Amino acid sequence: MDKETFISLYNDEINKIVNQDAVRSETIKREREDGTLDNMIEGSTYIARTAYLKALNQGFNDDQAFVIGLRQAGYISDN
């Protein structure tokens, strides 16, 4: 399949992806400018730290506690 055929077949999908990326980029830019992104990062960091410390207190080793903290904050998922 040549480039022109590919583009003609998948033009709508390509445009959807481009539009989604533009929206994401604009959202991140706005969240960075208004401080929302900083607040989300601070909140996630607090959650990770709290879960990490609790896991250490419950007898998990450092590596295990670190993974637990990251999971609780949403940085690691099983998916």
N, C-alpha and C positions, 0 to 999 in steps of 0.2 A: 504494500500500500504506500503510495507516495504522500508527500506532505499535504498537498492540496486536498486529496481525498480524505485524509485523516481529519483535517480541519473542518471540512464540510460535514463530516459525519458527527464530530464531537464538539462543534462550535458552541452549542447551548451549554453543555457541561463545562467547557472551558470558561465561558463567561460567568457561570454560576460560581466557580471556584475563585476567579479573579475578583468578583464582587464580594465574596465572603472574606477574602484576604484584606480587601480595602476596608471593609467594615471593622474587622479585628484590629487592623493597624490604627484606625481612627479612634477606636474605643480605648486601646492601650495608651495612645497619645493623650487623650482626654483624662484618663484615670491617673496618668503620671503627672499631668499639669495640676489637677485639682487635689492631689494628695491621696486619692482613694487607693492607689497602688501601694503607697507607703504604708497605709493603715492595714491593708490586707497582708502585706509581708510581715509587719510587726505582730499582727494577730497570729499568723501561722507560726512565726518563730516562737512566740510565747507558748502556743499549744505544743509544739515539738519539744521545747525545753521542759515543760511541766510533765509531759508523758515520759520523757527520758529520765528525769529525776525520780519519778514514781516507780518506773521499771527498775532502776538501780536499787531503790529502797526495798523492792519486792524480791531482790536476789538475782536479777538478770545480770549477765556480764555487760561490759561496756558496749560491745558490738551489738548484742541483742537489744539493749536499751536504746541504742541509737536508731536501729531499724524500727523499733516500736514507736519512738518519737516521730520519725518521718512518716510512718503510716498514719498516725493519729492526726498529723497536720495535713495529710493528703498529698504528700510528695511522692509516696510509693503506693501503688495499688497492685492488686493481684491480677488485674486484667492485662 
